Amino acid sequence: MTRTQPSPRLDIATFGEAMVLLVADTPGPLEDVVGFHKRTAGAETNVAIGLARLGLRVGWASRLGADSMARYLLGAMRREGIACDKVVCDASQRTGFMLKGSVSDGSDPPIEYHRRGSAASLMGPDDVDAEWLRGARHLHATGVFAALSPGTLAAAHRSIAVMREAGRTVSFDPNLRPTLWSSTDEMRSQINRLAAQADWVLPGLEEGRLLTGENSAEGVAAYYRRLGAKLVVVKLGPDGAYFDSDTAGRGHVAGFPVAKVVDTVGAGDGFAVGVISALLEGRGVVDALKRGAWIGARAVQVRGDTEGLPTRAELAAAGL
């Protein structure tokens, strides 16, 4: 008798650090700001929020302290519909946070991180619940979680290995944080090792140049295709994205025009939301990139990391 495999409980699983984001109410140096408003931050949780808003079943695994910031983050994620049963709160550890300046001219805002020694940075491969992971159709991974510590790097490798062994798909966004690595060479080596295990690799053009030594989007994409990726999408900011894939060949998808760029932080995460959601729905590569470019364009028109991420109704209204 043939046993029927149970249906996955989740569409997407992800590991990563969530931080409390304190955004300045007024422009200027952070030391001069007296008022901030509170938001959530974290590359993986930005993507998780975006996918959950589109109706996908999303699970997030992490560690937090047992403080007010942890309670705020958990409440925010649960209100978005994200499954947080694999988030551990430990009173002996602390939750990371960050400060972000206010800008309105499209320039990069000043950012100050307070995450060293955070609860999430103390995670390791033993925190990877293989059975829980195998209950998801897809894993989204980024270079941020891997960069936090040797333990999180090992956990990142372990999570990807579990999903590959289970025949699941994996997406990987390098999302470089050079200050978290001991050297550029170490960052390049470790990020490319992770990318080599992913099905869909999503670098920005400048990231790709640094990681591969190639100058063009075509060269960056070809580099990761040689490592084994089935799809490489090189993000080109307002110019859209270039792709190289098994199923759709090579090509370019234009960006969506934006009247005014407010804050570029979170645009790449929004792009990933569009691409991952569309591909998991069975859409073609070009349609997936159009959705990603549209969501990325929404993300740069707001100050927070997630305010521009659309609902399913908003996505449908845009015809995407």
Secondary structure, 3 states (H helix, E strand, C coil): CCCCCCCCCEEEEEECCCEEEEEEEEECCHHHCCCEEEEEECHHHHHHHHHHHCCCCEEEEEEECCCHHHHHHHHHHHHCCCEEEEEEECCCCCCCEEEEEECCCCCCCCEEEECCCCCHHHCCHHHCCHHHHHCEEEEEEEHHHHHCCHHHHHHHHHHHHHHHHCCCEEEEECCCCHHHCCCHHHHHHHHHHHHCCCCEECCEHHHHHHHHCCCCHHHHHHHHHHHCCCEEEEECHHHCEEEEECCCEEEEECCCCCCCCCCCCCHHHHHHHHHHHHHHCCCCHHHHHHHHHHHHHHHCCCCCCCCCCCCHHHHHHCCC
